[in-house]
């Protein structure tokens, strides 16, 4: 039954300052655009009509709206493209041009023909969790994403900021890669996350950080 299951390779794309094109202006296109917002991408939406939310984004210069139907040649210079209209023939034409130009393409109504898919996303500051059900449907993806959203609460944002800052200090002050790895393992198992959950954590001072590093290097 699963012999033909398509496995996609999970990756995170750097879209900063890259041209990303969404062909379509409905709710599906809106979801695709909102997934790009915050990435630093230069977003172009091509459609004669767009949703109110997309209109707000266009009004605030967070995307460039081309107010007309898609035309061949519109994808020139794009890094990636979403074919997200409600017309199969238009999506097919967009996908064809994208492939001709070597551009990554997502086809909303035919994920099996896409170069990439857009998973459900949970963000907690530095933490990004993506969920894909490989075609089982957006409702299933939404249910799983909702369950993970409850499991990974806002405490992870504080925790990962702390771990990031500590890692930078350890990298600057500890020369041995083995010692660095040992310190980071100990830090990860030190119960900081539970302290944050119980609202018992206070940011460490520079002196406390130095003391913790010195003490745990000696042990």
C-alpha positions as CSV (number, residue, x, y, z in Angstrom):
1,X,0.0,0.0,0.0
2,X,2.9,2.4,0.7
3,X,5.1,1.3,-2.1
4,X,4.6,4.6,-3.9
5,X,4.8,6.8,-0.8
6,X,6.8,10.0,-1.7
7,X,9.4,10.9,0.9
8,X,10.5,14.5,0.9
9,X,13.8,15.6,2.4
10,X,13.2,18.0,5.4
11,X,15.3,21.2,5.0
12,X,15.1,24.8,6.1
13,X,15.6,27.3,3.3
14,X,17.3,30.7,3.6
15,X,14.9,33.0,1.7
16,X,16.5,36.2,2.9
17,X,16.5,38.8,0.1
18,X,15.4,36.1,-2.4
19,X,12.5,36.6,-4.8
20,X,9.6,34.3,-3.8
21,X,6.5,34.3,-6.0
22,X,3.0,33.2,-5.1
23,X,0.6,32.8,-8.0
24,X,-2.9,33.0,-6.6
25,X,-4.7,35.3,-4.2
26,X,-7.1,33.1,-2.2
27,X,-6.9,31.5,1.2
28,X,-4.3,28.9,0.1
29,X,-2.1,31.6,-1.4
30,X,-2.6,33.6,1.8
31,X,-1.2,30.7,3.9
32,X,1.8,30.4,1.6
33,X,2.5,34.1,2.0
34,X,2.2,34.0,5.7
35,X,4.7,31.2,5.8
36,X,7.2,33.5,4.0
37,X,6.6,36.5,6.2
38,X,9.4,37.1,8.6
39,X,11.9,35.1,6.4
40,X,13.3,38.2,4.7
41,X,12.0,37.1,1.4
42,X,11.0,39.5,-1.3
43,X,7.4,38.3,-1.9
44,X,5.4,38.8,-5.1
45,X,1.8,37.8,-5.4
46,X,0.3,37.5,-8.9
47,X,-3.5,37.5,-9.0
48,X,-6.4,39.7,-10.1
49,X,-8.0,39.3,-6.7
50,X,-6.5,38.9,-3.2
51,X,-7.9,38.2,0.3
52,X,-8.3,41.1,2.8
53,X,-5.3,39.9,4.8
54,X,-3.1,39.9,1.7
55,X,-4.4,43.4,0.8
56,X,-3.3,44.6,4.3
57,X,0.2,43.1,3.7
58,X,0.4,44.7,0.3
59,X,-0.7,48.1,1.8
60,X,2.1,47.8,4.4
61,X,4.6,47.0,1.7
62,X,5.2,43.5,3.0
63,X,4.6,42.1,-0.4
64,X,4.4,43.3,-4.0
65,X,1.0,42.6,-5.6
66,X,0.8,42.2,-9.4
67,X,-2.9,42.9,-10.0
68,X,-3.6,40.6,-13.0
69,X,-3.6,37.0,-14.1
70,X,-0.3,35.0,-14.4
71,X,1.6,35.3,-17.7
72,X,4.4,33.2,-18.9
73,X,7.7,35.0,-18.0
74,X,6.4,36.2,-14.6
75,X,8.7,33.8,-12.8
76,X,12.0,35.2,-14.2
77,X,14.4,35.7,-11.3
78,X,12.4,33.8,-8.7
79,X,14.1,31.6,-6.2
80,X,11.0,29.6,-5.5
81,X,7.3,29.7,-6.5
82,X,4.0,28.6,-5.2
83,X,1.3,27.7,-7.8
84,X,-1.7,28.4,-5.6
85,X,-4.6,29.3,-7.8
86,X,-8.0,27.4,-7.9
87,X,-7.4,26.6,-11.6
88,X,-5.6,23.4,-12.5
89,X,-4.5,24.7,-15.9
90,X,-2.9,27.8,-14.4
91,X,-1.1,25.9,-11.8
92,X,0.2,23.5,-14.4
93,X,1.5,26.4,-16.5
94,X,3.2,27.9,-13.5
95,X,4.8,24.6,-12.6
96,X,5.9,24.1,-16.2
97,X,7.6,27.5,-16.4
98,X,9.2,27.0,-13.0
99,X,10.7,23.7,-14.1
100,X,11.9,25.2,-17.4
101,X,13.7,27.9,-15.4
102,X,15.1,25.5,-12.7
103,X,13.0,27.2,-10.0
104,X,11.7,25.2,-7.0
105,X,7.9,24.9,-7.3
106,X,5.1,24.0,-4.9
107,X,1.8,23.0,-6.6
108,X,-1.1,23.5,-4.2
109,X,-3.5,21.1,-5.8
110,X,-1.0,18.4,-6.7
111,X,1.7,18.0,-4.0
112,X,2.9,14.8,-5.6
113,X,4.1,17.0,-8.5
114,X,5.8,19.6,-6.3
115,X,9.6,20.0,-5.7
116,X,8.8,20.9,-2.1
117,X,5.9,21.0,0.3
118,X,5.1,23.4,3.1
119,X,4.6,21.7,6.4
120,X,2.6,22.8,9.5
121,X,4.9,25.0,11.5
122,X,5.3,25.8,15.3
123,X,7.7,28.6,16.2
124,X,9.0,29.3,19.7
125,X,11.7,31.9,19.1
126,X,14.7,29.8,18.0
127,X,12.7,26.6,17.9
128,X,11.0,25.6,14.7
129,X,9.0,22.4,14.5
130,X,7.6,21.3,11.1
131,X,4.9,18.7,10.6
132,X,4.2,16.9,7.3
133,X,1.8,14.1,6.7
134,X,2.8,13.7,3.0
135,X,-0.6,14.2,1.5
136,X,-2.8,12.8,4.3
137,X,-4.5,16.2,4.4
138,X,-4.2,19.7,6.1
139,X,-6.8,18.7,8.8
140,X,-4.6,15.9,10.0
141,X,-1.5,18.1,9.9
142,X,-3.4,20.8,11.8
143,X,-4.4,18.3,14.6
144,X,-0.8,17.0,15.0
145,X,0.5,20.6,15.0
146,X,-2.0,21.6,17.6
147,X,-1.0,18.7,19.9
148,X,2.7,19.7,19.5
149,X,1.8,23.4,20.1
150,X,0.5,22.4,23.6
151,X,3.5,20.2,24.3
152,X,6.1,22.8,23.4
153,X,5.0,26.0,25.2
154,X,6.4,29.5,25.4
155,X,9.0,28.3,28.0
156,X,11.1,27.0,25.1
157,X,11.7,30.5,23.8
158,X,13.3,31.6,27.0
159,X,15.1,28.2,27.4
160,X,16.7,28.3,23.9
161,X,17.7,31.9,24.2
162,X,19.5,31.0,27.4
163,X,21.1,27.9,25.9
164,X,22.2,30.0,22.8
165,X,23.8,32.7,25.0
166,X,25.6,30.1,27.1
167,X,26.9,28.3,24.1
168,X,28.4,31.6,22.8
169,X,30.1,32.2,26.1
170,X,31.4,28.7,26.3
171,X,32.8,28.9,22.7
172,X,34.6,32.1,23.6
173,X,36.1,31.0,26.9
174,X,36.7,27.3,26.6
175,X,39.4,26.1,24.1
176,X,38.9,22.4,24.3
177,X,36.1,21.0,22.0
178,X,35.7,18.1,24.4
179,X,35.2,20.4,27.4
180,X,32.8,22.5,25.5
181,X,30.7,19.4,24.6
182,X,30.8,18.3,28.2
183,X,29.6,21.6,29.5
184,X,26.8,21.9,27.0
185,X,25.6,18.3,27.9
186,X,25.6,19.2,31.6
187,X,23.8,22.4,30.9
188,X,21.1,20.7,28.9
189,X,20.5,18.2,31.8
190,X,20.7,20.8,34.6
191,X,16.9,21.3,35.0
192,X,16.9,24.9,33.6
193,X,13.8,24.1,31.5
194,X,11.8,22.9,34.5
195,X,12.8,26.0,36.4
196,X,11.5,28.2,33.6
197,X,8.2,26.2,33.6
198,X,7.8,26.7,37.3
199,X,8.7,30.5,36.9
200,X,11.7,30.0,39.2
201,X,14.4,30.9,36.7
202,X,16.2,34.2,36.8
203,X,18.8,35.2,34.2
204,X,22.3,34.4,35.2
205,X,24.7,37.2,35.8
206,X,28.1,37.3,34.1
207,X,29.7,36.2,37.5
208,X,27.3,33.3,37.9
209,X,28.0,32.1,34.3
210,X,31.8,32.2,34.9
211,X,31.4,30.4,38.2
212,X,29.2,27.7,36.6
213,X,31.7,27.1,33.8
214,X,34.7,27.0,36.2
215,X,33.0,24.6,38.6
216,X,31.8,22.2,35.9
217,X,35.2,22.2,34.1
218,X,36.8,21.0,37.3
219,X,34.4,18.1,37.9
